[in-house]
Amino acid sequence: MIILKNAYVVTFNKNNDFGRYSILIDGSRISDIADSSPKGISKVDKWIEQHSADSEVIDCSKKILMPPIVNSCSRAEGSLLHYLLKRRHYEKVEEDLCTDLIFNYIFQELPGDTARQDLVNIYDYSLNRELKSGILYLNEFSLRKDTNHLAPVTNALKTTGQKISICYPIKQDVNTLRDFKYLNPSYYLTQEHLLTVYDISSLTELKSHNLKNLFLEVAVNKEITEKFRQTFHKSVISLLDEYGLIDENTSLINPLYLDYNDLKIITDKKANIIICPRDLHFFTERYFPIDDYIGHGIRFSIGTGWLGEDVLKEVRLFRNKYKELNLSNVELLYSVTKVPYQLFFSSESYADSSYCIDINKPAEMIFIDLSDTRFQFFPEDQSFESVCDFLVDNLVSHNISDVMTGGIFKLRNNSSAVGNEEELITNINETRNRLYKIGKYDELKKRKETKQSISKLDMGGRSDEEIKMFSDNPVETEEREDREEFRVKARIPVFRPKAIPGQRSLFEQAEQSSIFQTDEFQETPELNLLLTDSGASKSVEEDLVQVSSVDETIFKRLVAERKAETAPKPVNQESKVELPKNVKLKFGDD
C-alpha cells in the first residue's frame, strides 16, 4: 500500500477537478481519494491506522500529480543524430552523406553482433530518456524493413514498463500481428510515390484482421505529391479512401500539401493529425495549415518527431509559432496527454476514457517537483485552466521528479529505479562514437571546412610566388605548364585593342573633345555604335560613291607625294636684286 499525502492533483476527470488530495494506492490501482477538508484528513488518518504495517506514506505537499505524458511520434533511431538531421529538408534532394552512412549501418537487414548491441543501446537509452521525461505512452516510428528492432524494444520495455505502439513500413502479415501483438504493431506509410497495388491490398487485408491504427506520412513533398496526382489523377488520400482505409483510426503526420477535397475526406471520416513542430521548423519553409484542421474540428496531437527532445518544449514551440490561433493552454496540454491516449492507447470510447486520476483507475501518474526556488506555484485560489497555463508555460522534463506506472515507481527522486544510469550513458556514448566513426563525421566535417575556407579566398590577383607561400600543397610551375599544353586553343586569335591616347570609356557621357586623328581617319566614314542613328543609314549606292571618292582622294594624294619626291632639287645661287632704271646710286652705296 502507498499513501500519497496532501498533493496538488490535476485529475483530468470528467469535471477536470483540481485541488489538494491524498491518494491510497493498492497494488496497481487507485483504491481511494480524500480531499483536504477536515473530513478528508480524518479519512487519511484512518488509512494510516489500518495499513500502518504494510503501507508507505509519502509527503507530497510540494508535488503536483497528473496523468502521464503521451508522445504521439517518437523516433529512437534518430535520437543521436539531431544535429545531422537538421541539414535535411522535406523538399530538397540534397542529403547529408554522414547521416546516410549511419542509417545504412543501423538499417542493415543482416546485422552483426556489434550492430545488434548498438540497437540494444539505442532503444535502452531512448526509452529510458522518455521515461524520465514523464512519457509512459509512445508511438515508435522506424524506417526498418525488417523486425530486427523488435527484440531490443521488448527488452527495454521489460524494465521501463511503458506502453508502446511500433509503427514501421514493413509488408506486415497476420503472423507479424500475432507474434508481436503486445507491441501494438501498426502500418506506417511514407513516400507515396513508392506505393503499389500490393501495398494497398495488404493494408486492406490487415484492416480486416483488426489492424487498429494506420499512420500516413504523405503530402510532405510538393514534387512527389504532384507527381502522384498526375499519375493516378487523384491524391493519395482519395485513393486510400476508395479502399476504405481512411477512418477515425487513421492519422496523418505533418501533411503540408492537402487540397480541400482531401480536407473534406479527413473531416468526414474523422481522421486525425500528428504535428511535430520542430520538424516543421527545420524541414520546410511552407506554412503548416493547422488553422484549417482546427477550423474543421479535426483532432490533433503533438509529438517530438526526428528533432524534438522534450514534448513540453514542442508544445511551447507550436504555441509561439501559431499564436494567432489563440489556442487555450488546456487544448495544448490535452494534445500531449488526453487526446493521444484516447486515439492510440485507450480500449474504451472517446467519451469515457480511463486516462485520469480517480478511484478504480490505474495508478499511473507523474510527480512535478515544486521544491526548486525557480519553479514555484501558488495554486490556492487557482482554477483548472490556470494550472494548465502554469504547466504549459513553465514545465520541462527536468521538473518531473517521479514516475509511477502500475503502482510501482520507475523514477524516484530524479533517479532511475529500473537500471544503472551510468552504465546506460557509457553504452550509448560507445554507440555514438561508433556511429560517427562509421559515418566518417570528422573526415567529412574537415573536408567541408576546407572547402568553405577555399571558397572565401580570392586568388585572382595573387602571383605564383604568393600562392606557393600560402598554400599547403603548392603546385609546381612545370606541372602547370604541362597542363597548359592540353588546353584547347581557339581557332580565331583574340587581340587586345590598343588604347588610343585620349580614348574615353564607352560608358562615359559623350562629350565634344579634340582628339588627334590623321587625315585619312578623318576622311574615312566611321560608325559610332552608341551615337549613330540606325534610321539614318545610307543606301548601298551612296556608300559606293562615297568610298570611290575617298579612294580617288587618297590616290591623288599618293601621286602628288611621289612627284614631289622625284622632282630635282634647285641649285644654290647668289640672289641678285634688280633695281628700277630711273634709280641712281649714290656714293657709298654698294
C-alpha positions as CSV (number, residue, x, y, z in Angstrom):
1,M,0.0,0.0,0.0
2,I,1.2,3.5,-0.8
3,I,-0.4,6.7,0.6
4,L,0.4,9.9,-1.3
5,K,-0.4,12.6,1.2
6,N,-1.6,16.1,0.6
7,A,-0.6,16.6,-3.0
8,Y,-1.8,19.0,-5.7
9,V,-3.7,16.8,-8.1
10,V,-4.7,17.6,-11.7
11,T,-7.2,14.8,-12.1
12,F,-8.2,15.1,-15.8
13,N,-11.5,13.5,-14.9
14,K,-14.9,14.5,-16.4
15,N,-15.1,17.6,-14.2
16,N,-11.4,18.5,-14.5
17,D,-11.1,18.7,-10.7
18,F,-8.0,20.3,-9.2
19,G,-7.1,20.6,-5.6
20,R,-5.3,19.1,-2.5
21,Y,-5.9,15.4,-2.4
22,S,-4.5,12.3,-0.7
23,I,-4.4,9.1,-2.7
24,L,-4.4,5.5,-1.5
25,I,-2.8,3.0,-3.9
26,D,-3.5,-0.7,-3.5
27,G,-1.5,-2.7,-5.9
28,S,-1.7,-1.3,-9.4
29,R,-4.9,0.7,-8.9
30,I,-6.1,3.8,-7.0
31,S,-8.2,2.5,-4.1
32,D,-9.4,5.7,-2.6
33,I,-9.0,9.5,-2.7
34,A,-9.6,12.0,0.1
35,D,-9.6,15.8,-0.2
36,S,-8.0,18.4,2.1
37,S,-11.2,19.1,4.1
38,P,-11.3,18.1,7.8
39,K,-13.4,15.1,6.8
40,G,-10.8,14.1,4.3
41,I,-8.0,14.5,6.8
42,S,-9.6,12.1,9.2
43,K,-10.1,9.7,6.3
44,V,-6.3,9.7,5.7
45,D,-5.7,9.1,9.4
46,K,-7.8,6.0,9.1
47,W,-5.8,4.8,6.1
48,I,-2.6,5.1,8.1
49,E,-4.1,3.3,11.1
50,Q,-5.5,0.4,9.0
51,H,-2.4,0.0,6.8
52,S,0.4,1.1,9.2
53,A,2.1,-2.3,8.9
54,D,2.3,-2.6,5.1
55,S,1.9,1.0,3.9
56,E,4.4,3.6,2.8
57,V,3.3,7.2,3.5
58,I,4.9,9.8,1.2
59,D,4.6,13.5,1.8
60,C,3.6,15.2,-1.4
61,S,2.9,18.7,-0.1
62,K,5.4,20.1,-2.6
63,K,4.3,18.0,-5.6
64,I,1.9,18.3,-8.4
65,L,0.4,15.0,-9.6
66,M,-1.0,14.5,-13.0
67,P,-1.5,11.6,-15.6
68,P,1.5,10.7,-17.7
69,I,2.5,12.4,-21.0
70,V,1.9,10.7,-24.3
71,N,4.4,11.1,-27.2
72,S,2.5,10.7,-30.5
73,C,5.6,10.4,-32.7
74,S,8.9,9.2,-31.3
75,R,11.9,8.2,-33.4
76,A,14.5,6.4,-31.3
77,E,16.8,5.7,-34.3
78,G,17.4,9.4,-34.8
79,S,17.9,10.2,-31.1
80,L,21.7,10.5,-31.6
81,L,21.5,12.4,-34.9
82,H,19.5,15.5,-34.2
83,Y,22.2,18.0,-35.4
84,L,22.9,16.0,-38.5
85,L,19.2,15.7,-39.4
86,K,18.8,19.5,-39.3
87,R,20.7,19.6,-42.6
88,R,17.9,17.6,-44.3
89,H,14.8,19.0,-45.9
90,Y,11.4,17.7,-46.9
91,E,11.6,19.3,-50.4
92,K,15.3,19.1,-51.2
93,V,17.1,16.2,-52.8
94,E,20.4,17.0,-51.2
95,E,21.1,14.8,-48.2
96,D,23.9,14.5,-45.7
97,L,26.4,11.8,-46.6
98,C,27.4,11.2,-43.0
99,T,23.7,10.5,-42.0
100,D,23.2,8.2,-45.0
101,L,26.2,6.1,-43.9
102,I,25.0,5.9,-40.4
103,F,21.4,4.9,-41.4
104,N,22.8,2.3,-43.8
105,Y,24.6,0.8,-40.8
106,I,21.6,0.9,-38.5
107,F,19.0,-0.3,-41.0
108,Q,21.0,-3.3,-42.4
109,E,18.9,-6.4,-42.6
110,L,21.6,-8.8,-41.5
111,P,23.4,-7.0,-38.7
112,G,26.4,-8.5,-36.9
113,D,26.8,-8.8,-33.1
114,T,28.1,-5.2,-32.8
115,A,25.2,-3.7,-34.8
116,R,22.7,-5.7,-32.7
117,Q,24.3,-4.4,-29.5
118,D,24.1,-0.9,-30.9
119,L,20.3,-1.3,-31.5
120,V,20.0,-2.5,-27.9
121,N,21.9,0.6,-26.6
122,I,19.8,2.9,-28.8
123,Y,16.4,1.7,-27.6
124,D,17.5,1.3,-24.0
125,Y,18.7,4.9,-24.0
126,S,15.7,6.3,-25.9
127,L,13.0,4.6,-23.8
128,N,14.7,5.4,-20.5
129,R,15.1,9.1,-21.6
130,E,11.4,9.1,-22.5
131,L,10.5,7.6,-19.1
132,K,12.5,10.3,-17.2
133,S,10.6,12.9,-19.2
134,G,7.3,11.6,-17.8
135,I,6.3,9.7,-21.0
136,L,4.6,6.4,-20.4
137,Y,2.9,6.0,-23.8
138,L,4.5,6.5,-27.2
139,N,4.2,5.7,-30.8
140,E,7.7,4.5,-32.0
141,F,8.3,5.0,-35.7
142,S,11.0,3.2,-37.6
143,L,12.2,3.1,-41.2
144,R,13.2,-0.5,-40.9
145,K,12.2,-3.1,-43.5
146,D,12.7,-6.0,-41.1
147,T,11.9,-6.9,-37.5
148,N,15.5,-6.7,-36.0
149,H,14.5,-3.9,-33.7
150,L,11.6,-5.6,-32.0
151,A,13.7,-7.7,-29.7
152,P,15.6,-4.7,-28.3
153,V,12.4,-2.8,-27.9
154,T,10.9,-5.7,-26.0
155,N,13.8,-6.0,-23.6
156,A,13.8,-2.2,-22.9
157,L,10.0,-2.3,-22.1
158,K,10.5,-5.0,-19.6
159,T,12.4,-2.6,-17.4
160,T,10.6,0.7,-18.2
161,G,7.0,-0.6,-18.1
162,Q,5.9,1.7,-20.8
163,K,3.1,1.1,-23.3
164,I,4.3,1.4,-26.9
165,S,2.9,1.1,-30.4
166,I,5.5,0.0,-33.0
167,C,4.9,1.7,-36.4
168,Y,7.1,0.6,-39.3
169,P,6.9,0.4,-43.1
170,I,7.0,-3.4,-43.5
171,K,4.9,-5.7,-45.6
172,Q,3.1,-7.0,-42.5
173,D,1.0,-10.1,-42.4
174,V,-1.2,-11.8,-39.9
175,N,1.7,-13.7,-38.4
176,T,3.5,-10.5,-37.6
177,L,0.5,-9.2,-35.8
178,R,0.1,-12.5,-33.9
179,D,3.7,-12.8,-32.8
180,F,4.2,-9.1,-31.7
181,K,0.7,-8.3,-30.7
182,Y,1.9,-6.9,-27.3
183,L,3.8,-4.2,-29.2
184,N,0.6,-2.9,-30.9
185,P,2.1,-3.1,-34.4
186,S,0.8,-0.6,-36.9
187,Y,1.5,0.1,-40.6
188,Y,3.4,3.3,-41.3
189,L,3.1,4.6,-44.9
190,T,5.6,7.1,-46.2
191,Q,6.8,8.2,-49.6
192,E,3.5,7.8,-51.5
193,H,5.3,7.6,-54.9
194,L,6.6,4.1,-53.8
195,L,3.0,2.9,-53.1
196,T,2.0,-0.2,-55.1
197,V,-1.2,-2.2,-55.6
198,Y,0.2,-4.9,-53.4
199,D,0.7,-2.5,-50.5
200,I,-3.0,-1.4,-50.8
201,S,-4.2,-5.0,-50.9
202,S,-2.0,-5.8,-47.9
203,L,-3.4,-2.9,-46.0
204,T,-7.0,-3.9,-46.9
205,E,-6.3,-7.5,-45.6
206,L,-4.7,-6.2,-42.4
207,K,-7.8,-3.9,-41.9
208,S,-10.0,-7.0,-42.0
209,H,-7.8,-8.6,-39.2
210,N,-8.4,-5.7,-36.8
211,L,-5.4,-3.5,-37.6
212,K,-6.3,-0.6,-35.4
213,N,-4.1,2.3,-36.3
214,L,-2.8,3.5,-39.7
215,F,-0.2,6.3,-39.9
216,L,0.4,8.2,-43.1
217,E,3.4,10.5,-43.6
218,V,2.3,11.7,-47.1
219,A,1.9,15.0,-48.8
220,V,5.1,16.4,-47.3
221,N,7.0,16.9,-50.6
222,K,5.4,19.1,-53.3
223,E,7.1,17.4,-56.2
224,I,6.1,13.9,-55.1
225,T,2.6,14.9,-54.3
226,E,2.0,16.5,-57.7
227,K,3.6,13.5,-59.5
228,F,1.2,11.2,-57.7
229,R,-1.7,13.3,-58.7
230,Q,-0.6,13.3,-62.3
231,T,-0.1,9.5,-62.4
232,F,-3.3,8.4,-60.7
233,H,-5.4,11.6,-61.4
234,K,-6.2,11.8,-57.7
235,S,-4.5,12.3,-54.4
236,V,-3.2,9.6,-52.2
237,I,-5.9,10.4,-49.6
238,S,-8.6,9.9,-52.3
239,L,-7.1,6.7,-53.4
240,L,-6.9,5.2,-49.9
241,D,-10.4,6.4,-49.1
242,E,-11.7,4.4,-52.1
243,Y,-10.4,1.3,-50.4
244,G,-11.9,2.2,-47.0
245,L,-8.5,2.9,-45.3
246,I,-9.4,6.5,-44.1
247,D,-11.3,6.5,-40.8
248,E,-11.1,7.6,-37.2
249,N,-8.0,5.3,-36.7
250,T,-6.0,7.0,-39.4
251,S,-3.5,9.7,-38.5
252,L,-1.5,12.0,-40.9
253,I,1.9,13.2,-39.8
254,N,2.7,16.8,-40.8
255,P,0.6,16.9,-44.0
256,L,1.6,20.0,-45.9
257,Y,0.0,19.7,-49.4
258,L,-3.6,18.6,-48.9
259,D,-6.3,20.2,-51.1
260,Y,-9.9,21.0,-50.0
261,N,-11.1,17.6,-51.3
262,D,-8.6,15.8,-49.0
263,L,-9.6,18.1,-46.1
264,K,-13.2,17.2,-46.7
265,I,-12.4,13.4,-46.7
266,I,-10.4,13.7,-43.4
267,T,-13.2,15.7,-41.8
268,D,-16.0,13.4,-42.9
269,K,-14.1,10.2,-41.9
270,K,-12.9,11.8,-38.6
271,A,-9.2,11.2,-39.2
272,N,-6.5,12.8,-37.1
273,I,-3.4,14.9,-37.4
274,I,0.0,14.4,-35.7
275,I,2.2,17.6,-35.5
276,C,6.0,17.6,-34.9
277,P,6.7,21.3,-34.6
278,R,10.5,21.1,-34.6
279,D,10.5,19.0,-37.8
280,L,8.2,21.6,-39.4
281,H,10.5,24.3,-38.3
282,F,13.7,22.8,-39.8
283,F,12.4,20.6,-42.6
284,T,10.2,23.0,-44.5
285,E,9.6,26.7,-45.1
286,R,5.9,26.2,-46.0
287,Y,3.2,27.4,-43.6
288,F,1.5,24.5,-41.9
289,P,-2.3,24.9,-42.4
290,I,-3.2,23.9,-38.8
291,D,-5.9,26.6,-38.8
292,D,-7.8,24.6,-41.5
293,Y,-7.7,21.4,-39.5
294,I,-8.8,23.1,-36.2
295,G,-11.5,25.0,-38.1
296,H,-12.9,21.7,-39.4
297,G,-12.8,20.2,-35.9
298,I,-10.0,17.7,-36.7
299,R,-8.3,16.4,-33.6
300,F,-4.6,16.9,-33.3
301,S,-1.8,15.7,-31.1
302,I,1.9,16.8,-30.8
303,G,5.0,14.6,-30.9
304,T,8.7,15.0,-30.9
305,G,9.5,13.5,-34.4
306,W,13.1,13.4,-35.6
307,L,14.4,16.6,-34.0
308,G,12.4,17.1,-30.8
309,E,13.7,16.0,-27.4
310,D,11.1,17.3,-25.0
311,V,7.4,17.1,-25.7
312,L,6.6,20.1,-23.4
313,K,9.1,22.3,-25.3
314,E,7.4,21.2,-28.6
315,V,4.1,22.4,-27.2
316,R,5.5,25.8,-26.5
317,L,7.2,26.0,-29.9
318,F,3.9,25.1,-31.5
319,R,2.0,27.8,-29.5
320,N,4.5,30.5,-30.3
321,K,4.6,29.6,-34.0
322,Y,0.8,29.7,-34.3
323,K,-0.1,32.2,-31.6
324,E,-2.6,34.0,-33.9
325,L,-4.9,31.0,-33.4
326,N,-5.4,31.8,-29.7
327,L,-5.4,28.2,-28.7
328,S,-6.0,27.7,-25.0
329,N,-3.4,26.1,-22.8
330,V,-6.0,23.4,-21.9
331,E,-6.2,22.4,-25.5
332,L,-2.4,22.4,-25.9
333,L,-1.9,20.3,-22.7
334,Y,-4.6,17.9,-23.9
335,S,-2.6,17.4,-27.2
336,V,0.2,15.6,-25.3
337,T,-1.9,13.9,-22.7
338,K,-5.6,13.1,-23.0
339,V,-6.2,13.3,-26.8
340,P,-3.3,11.0,-28.0
341,Y,-4.1,8.5,-25.2
342,Q,-7.7,8.2,-26.4
343,L,-6.6,8.0,-30.0
344,F,-3.9,5.4,-29.8
345,F,-4.0,3.5,-26.4
346,S,-7.5,3.6,-25.0
347,S,-9.6,0.5,-25.2
348,E,-12.7,2.5,-24.3
349,S,-14.7,5.0,-26.2
350,Y,-13.6,8.6,-26.7
351,A,-16.2,9.9,-24.3
352,D,-15.4,7.6,-21.5
353,S,-11.6,7.3,-21.1
354,S,-9.6,5.8,-18.3
355,Y,-7.0,8.4,-18.6
356,C,-7.4,10.3,-15.3
357,I,-6.6,10.1,-11.6
358,D,-9.7,8.7,-10.0
359,I,-10.9,5.8,-7.9
360,N,-10.5,2.3,-9.5
361,K,-8.3,3.8,-12.2
362,P,-4.7,2.6,-12.9
363,A,-2.1,4.1,-10.7
364,E,-0.2,5.8,-13.5
365,M,1.0,9.3,-12.8
366,I,3.9,11.7,-12.8
367,F,5.1,13.9,-9.9
368,I,6.2,17.5,-10.6
369,D,8.6,18.9,-8.0
370,L,7.9,22.3,-6.6
371,S,10.8,22.5,-4.2
372,D,13.0,24.4,-6.5
373,T,13.0,28.2,-6.0
374,R,13.0,28.7,-9.7
375,F,9.8,26.7,-10.2
376,Q,7.1,27.9,-7.7
377,F,3.4,27.6,-8.0
378,F,0.8,29.3,-5.8
379,P,-2.4,27.4,-6.6
380,E,-4.6,28.0,-3.5
381,D,-7.1,30.1,-5.5
382,Q,-6.3,28.8,-8.9
383,S,-8.7,27.0,-11.3
384,F,-8.0,24.0,-13.6
385,E,-7.4,26.4,-16.5
386,S,-4.9,28.4,-14.5
387,V,-3.0,25.3,-13.6
388,C,-2.8,24.3,-17.2
389,D,-1.5,27.8,-18.0
390,F,1.3,27.3,-15.4
391,L,2.2,23.8,-16.7
392,V,2.3,24.8,-20.4
393,D,4.3,28.0,-19.7
394,N,6.9,26.5,-17.3
395,L,7.0,22.8,-17.2
396,V,10.0,20.9,-18.7
397,S,11.1,17.3,-18.3
398,H,13.7,18.3,-15.6
399,N,10.9,19.3,-13.2
400,I,9.5,15.7,-13.2
401,S,10.9,14.0,-10.2
402,D,8.9,10.8,-10.0
403,V,7.1,8.5,-12.4
404,M,4.7,5.7,-11.3
405,T,3.2,3.0,-13.5
406,G,1.1,0.1,-12.3
407,G,1.6,1.3,-8.7
408,I,5.4,1.0,-9.0
409,F,7.9,3.9,-9.0
410,K,10.0,3.7,-12.2
411,L,11.6,7.1,-11.4
412,R,12.1,8.1,-7.8
413,N,13.6,11.4,-6.6
414,N,15.1,12.1,-10.1
415,S,16.9,8.7,-10.1
416,S,16.0,5.7,-12.3
417,A,14.6,2.8,-10.3
418,V,14.9,0.4,-13.2
419,G,18.6,0.3,-14.2
420,N,22.1,1.7,-13.8
421,E,22.1,5.1,-15.5
422,E,25.9,5.4,-15.5
423,E,26.2,2.1,-17.4
424,L,23.4,3.3,-19.8
425,I,25.3,6.5,-20.5
426,T,28.6,4.7,-21.0
427,N,27.0,2.2,-23.5
428,I,25.2,4.9,-25.5
429,N,28.4,7.0,-25.8
430,E,30.3,4.0,-27.2
431,T,27.5,3.5,-29.8
432,R,27.5,7.2,-30.6
433,N,31.3,7.3,-31.2
434,R,31.0,4.1,-33.4
435,L,28.2,5.6,-35.4
436,Y,30.0,8.9,-36.1
437,K,33.1,7.0,-37.0
438,I,31.2,4.8,-39.4
439,G,29.6,7.9,-40.9
440,K,33.1,9.5,-41.3
441,Y,31.8,12.5,-39.5
442,D,35.2,14.1,-38.6
443,E,36.6,13.5,-42.1
444,L,33.6,15.0,-43.8
445,K,33.5,17.9,-41.4
446,K,37.1,18.8,-42.1
447,R,36.6,18.5,-45.8
448,K,33.6,20.8,-45.6
449,E,35.5,23.4,-43.6
450,T,38.4,23.2,-46.0
451,K,36.0,23.7,-49.0
452,Q,34.4,26.7,-47.3
453,S,37.8,28.3,-46.5
454,I,39.0,27.9,-50.1
455,S,35.8,29.4,-51.4
456,K,36.4,32.5,-49.3
457,L,39.9,33.1,-50.8
458,D,40.3,35.3,-53.8
459,M,43.4,34.2,-55.6
460,G,42.7,36.1,-58.8
461,G,45.2,38.9,-58.1
462,R,47.9,36.6,-56.5
463,S,51.2,35.8,-58.1
464,D,52.6,32.3,-58.3
465,E,55.0,33.1,-55.6
466,E,52.3,34.3,-53.2
467,I,50.1,31.2,-54.0
468,K,53.1,28.9,-53.1
469,M,53.7,30.9,-49.9
470,F,50.1,30.5,-48.6
471,S,49.3,27.1,-50.0
472,D,49.9,23.9,-48.0
473,N,50.2,21.8,-51.3
474,P,51.8,24.2,-53.8
475,V,51.5,23.2,-57.5
476,E,54.8,23.2,-59.3
477,T,55.2,25.5,-62.3
478,E,56.3,22.6,-64.5
479,E,53.1,20.7,-63.8
480,R,51.1,23.9,-64.5
481,E,52.9,24.3,-67.8
482,D,52.2,20.7,-68.8
483,R,48.5,21.3,-68.1
484,E,48.6,24.3,-70.4
485,E,49.6,22.1,-73.3
486,F,46.4,20.1,-73.1
487,R,44.1,23.2,-73.2
488,V,42.2,23.6,-76.5
489,K,43.2,26.8,-78.1
490,A,40.7,28.9,-80.0
491,R,40.9,28.9,-83.8
492,I,40.4,32.7,-84.1
493,P,43.1,34.6,-82.2
494,V,41.9,37.3,-79.9
495,F,43.8,40.5,-79.8
496,R,43.5,43.1,-77.1
497,P,42.7,46.5,-78.5
498,K,45.5,49.1,-78.0
499,A,44.5,52.1,-76.0
500,I,44.5,55.2,-78.1
501,P,45.8,58.3,-76.3
502,G,42.9,60.3,-75.0
503,Q,40.4,57.5,-75.6
504,R,37.4,57.5,-73.3
505,S,35.3,54.7,-71.9
506,L,32.2,53.8,-73.9
507,F,30.1,54.2,-70.7
508,E,31.2,57.8,-70.1
509,Q,28.9,60.6,-71.3
510,A,29.7,61.6,-74.8
511,E,31.5,65.0,-75.0
512,Q,32.9,67.1,-77.8
513,S,36.6,66.8,-77.4
514,S,39.5,67.5,-79.7
515,I,41.1,64.1,-80.3
516,F,44.1,63.9,-82.6
517,Q,43.2,62.0,-85.7
518,T,45.1,61.6,-89.0
519,D,43.7,63.0,-92.3
520,E,42.9,59.5,-93.6
521,F,41.0,58.6,-90.4
522,Q,39.0,61.9,-90.7
523,E,38.0,61.3,-94.3
524,T,37.2,57.7,-93.7
525,P,33.5,57.2,-92.8
526,E,33.1,56.0,-89.2
527,L,30.2,54.4,-87.3
528,N,29.7,55.0,-83.6
529,L,27.6,52.2,-82.2
530,L,26.4,54.4,-79.3
531,L,25.7,57.6,-81.1
532,T,24.9,56.8,-84.7
533,D,21.2,56.7,-85.5
534,S,20.3,53.4,-87.1
535,G,17.5,55.0,-89.1
536,A,19.9,57.5,-90.8
537,S,21.9,54.8,-92.6
538,K,22.7,55.4,-96.3
539,S,21.8,53.2,-99.3
540,V,24.4,50.9,-100.9
541,E,24.8,53.1,-104.0
542,E,25.6,56.2,-101.8
543,D,28.1,54.2,-99.8
544,L,29.9,53.0,-103.0
545,V,30.1,56.6,-104.4
546,Q,31.5,57.8,-101.1
547,V,34.0,55.0,-100.9
548,S,35.2,55.6,-104.5
549,S,35.6,59.4,-103.9
550,V,37.7,58.6,-100.8
551,D,39.8,56.2,-102.9
552,E,40.3,58.9,-105.6
553,T,41.3,61.4,-103.0
554,I,43.8,59.0,-101.4
555,F,45.2,58.1,-104.9
556,K,45.7,61.7,-105.9
557,R,47.5,62.5,-102.6
558,L,49.8,59.5,-103.1
559,V,50.6,60.6,-106.7
560,A,51.3,64.1,-105.6
561,E,53.6,62.8,-102.8
562,R,55.6,60.6,-105.3
563,K,56.0,63.6,-107.8
564,A,57.3,65.7,-105.0
565,E,59.8,63.0,-104.1
566,T,61.1,62.6,-107.7
567,A,61.4,66.3,-108.6
568,P,65.1,67.6,-108.9
569,K,66.3,69.9,-106.1
570,P,67.2,73.6,-107.1
571,V,70.9,74.7,-107.3
572,N,72.0,77.3,-104.7
573,Q,73.0,80.7,-106.5
574,E,73.5,84.1,-105.1
575,S,70.4,86.1,-105.3
576,K,70.5,89.4,-107.4
577,V,68.5,92.4,-106.7
578,E,67.2,94.3,-109.8
579,L,66.7,98.0,-109.3
580,P,64.4,100.2,-111.4
581,K,66.0,102.0,-114.3
582,N,65.4,105.5,-113.0
583,V,67.1,104.8,-109.7
584,K,70.7,106.3,-109.4
585,L,73.2,105.0,-106.9
586,K,74.9,107.5,-104.7
587,F,78.4,107.4,-103.4
588,G,78.9,104.9,-100.7
589,D,76.1,102.6,-101.8
590,D,77.0,99.0,-102.7
